[in-house]
Every structure is written in C-alpha cells, then in structure tokens.
Amino acid sequence: MADITRRLGWRHLRGAPTAHVRHHRSGKLAHDGPGLSFWFRSLSAALSEVPVDDRELAMTFHARTVDFQDVTVQATVTYRISDPAVAAARLDFSIDPDTGIWRSAPLEQLGTLLTETAQQHALDVLARTSLASALVDGVTSVRERVAAGLAAEPRLPATGIEIVAVRVVALRPEPEVERALRTPAREQIQQEADRATYERRAVAVERERTIAENELASQIELARREEQLVEQRGTNTRREAEETAAADKVRAEAEASRSVRLAEAEAARSVKLAEAEAAKQVRLADAEAQRTERLTLAEAARTVRLAEAEAARSVRLAHAEAQAAREVGEARAQAQAAWLRVHADVDVATLHALTGTRLAENLPHIDSVTISPDVLTGLLSRLGAGERE
C-alpha cells in the first residue's frame, strides 16, 4: 500500500519497490513505474497500484474420481503480475488519493480466477482416474495437468498474469474411506509384526536353550575346575605345611643353638660375676670382721667403763640407803617409843577404839555392812556393862 501525505492541498505519494504505480493526470499518463515518489493534486489525479512481487495462493477443493469417491485436493499456485499496465487496464487496481487503499478487491478477483481455472483442470483429470491410482500417482498428474492448463489459459496472459509454480500438497479421500484403505495395510503390517514376534520368540527360546546349555556346560566345567582347585589347594596346603614344618625345624634348631650359645655366654658371665661377687664378699667380710673387731673392742672398753661407773654408783647408793635406813629406823624407833609412852597411861577401851580406827583405815572399801541381831545384842550388852562399871 502506498504512503500518501497531505501538504497545503497537495498530496505526496511514496510507493514501495514491489508496487507498480500509474498516475494519470487529466487523462494523460504522468508517472508509471515501481517505487515512485511524487506530488499530485487529488482532484485531477487517477492513481492505480499494481503489486509486482511473487504471491502465494493456497486453494482447497473437492473432486470425484471415476469410482465415485470424493477426494480433497490441497494445492498452492505461485504467480506474479508481469504486465502491470495490462493488469491495471483489465482489473480495478485504483487507489484512494487520500488514503492509498484500493477502492475494490483486485487480488480476490485474481484468486478466484486462478482457483477456478486450476480446479477445472484438476476435476477433469481426477474424473478419469480411480481412487487407488489417484492416491498413488494423483499428486503428480494433478500438478502437471494444472500447470499445463494454467500455462495454456489465454485469459491469464491477457490479464498480465504469469504462473511461476504449481504445487499439490496433498490428495486425501474421505476419513471413512481412508480408514478402510488403511485396514489391509494395517492388517498386513500387524501380520508382519506378529510373524516377527513369533520369530523373535522362537529365536529367544532357541537362545535361551543355548544359554541354558552353555550355563550347564559352564557349571560342569566350573565343578571340574573346583575339584581341581580343591586338589591343588590340598597339595598347596600340604606343601605349605611341609615347608612350614621344615622352616619351624630350622628355626627351632637355630633357636636351640642360639639358646645354647646364650646359656654358655650367660653361664660364663654368671661365673665371672660369681667370682667377682665372691671376691667382693671376701673383701667385704674382711672389712666387716675388722670393723666388728674394732667395734667389739670399743664396746668392751665402754662396757668396762660403764660397769665400773655403775658399781661406784651402786656402792654410793647402798651407803646412802643404809644411812637413810638407819636414820629412818632410829626415827621410827623413837616415834614408837614415844607412842608407847603416850598410850601407856590410856585405858583399854580407848586402845580398843584406836585399834578399830587403825583397822578401819587399813581395811578395803566397804559399800554396806549387815549387822545381825545377835551381834547387835552382844554389842549393846557390852556397852551397857561398860557404862555400869
């Protein structure tokens, strides 16, 4: 679409490189070509814009085969307007001078023309073709027939249209017919799949049998090798025991020899130590005997001195004790004489009382005294007789 702007009653048009613009002013051609840019007055200008780029026209239509089956054809036609002047003269490509929009729908007219023309040729070729042939070779035959028909159509060059390419995308029957046509192939494919499954199962069973036989053979071989391994282990164990016994014997002999050498060395060392210890003990005994003798002599001299000192002390103590005993005896004798002199004139009852007092002082401690009636009667009688006297 052209870009039109307004300036003080004038209009400016700027076209695209893919649009062919024709400008008539007062019935005369003023501008003609793609990608133009010019000023014009809207009251005296007649403008038309023809696209010159390649355009795709997709079409879908139904057709009937010779066996009365309905098919759907999907095709695409690529075309271009090769002669814009002829196309502008045959179709209404005029645009509004104020907005630049087409006044009519020229491209729809071209689409209708191309669709009807292509459909006519496709229907013609499919009407003489069976459904099976149409599904197998229909795409190629329809494409070639439509391309040839459009190339031979006289109206298209007269309108300035050039066909670039024709493509038939698909040719499909009705869904029910398509499912019915797919059924034999699907069944055949299913049969092939079942046969492949059975063959695979047979191969699997054969392989499982082979695997089982191989496993059995492997187990037999493994058992045989385990038997060999047990025998070899027994042989190795026996050999190891023999070698261990021989090594232990050698080790024991070496240990015994080493022990004998150590014992001999230890005995020689012990003898040397005993001799050294005996010599040391002799020296110590001699020294101790000399020391003991010196101590004995010193102790004897000390004992003699102590005995002499003790004898002298005993003699002095004996003299002193004798002197003291003599003095004490004399003092006691004097005291006894004085006591006798004092008590010589005392009556008998007083003496008895003093005797009882002394006796009581020298008796042990008495907690209680029991006096029988007989003793009490006798004492009272004596007291009474004494008072009478």
Secondary structure, DSSP 8 states (H G I E B T S, - for coil): --EEEEETTEEEEE--TTEEEEEEETTEEEEEEET-EEEE-TTTEEEEEEE-S-EEEEEEEEEE-TTS-EEEEEEEEEEEES-HHHHHHHS--BB-TTT--BSS-HHHHHHHHHHHHHHHHHHHHHTTS-HHHHHHHHHHHHHHHHHHHHHH-THHHHHTEEEEEEEEEEEEE-HHHHHHHHHHHHHHHHHHHHHHHHHHHHHHHHHHHHHHHHHHHHHHHHHHHHHHHHHHHHHHHHHHHHHHHHHHHHHHHHHHHHHHHHHHHHHHHHHHHHHHHHHHHHHHHHHHHHHHHHHHHHHHHHHHHHHHHHHHHHHHHHHHHHHHHHHHHHHHHHHHHHHHHHHTTS-HHHHHHHHHHHHHHHS---S-----HHHHHHHHHHHHHHHH-
